[in-house]
């Protein structure tokens, strides 16, 4: 359902990033995480539907705990790692595509309700970045 909702509201166009699926624990799920097999099955279905719709591999945004619990040795998709405490350290040297290294950034001219913005870095060249997303 999430993939169908996303594709219904986000048309593909050249230059856009691939779809990104946010996989994080929140609220009571941090202390009582959902079953790994069930989550991985549903996540795979969503990722495959997004890839079919956009013609490019989606990115999974997650932290190390979600990676270990749901993705490691189960799914092979580009990763956007949230690690605001240090450099992302994925097992077996698994590369990351994006890294959110801070959630306390400040931006001159930003007037949103949140006092801070997330800061991220891309692991590649500007040419690599241009090759992402639907063609």
Beta strands, then each sheet from edge to edge (+ up, - down):
strand 1: 20-23
strand 2: 59-62
strand 3: 78-82
strand 4: 98-105
strand 5: 117-122
sheet 1: 1+ 2+ 3+ 4+ 5-
end
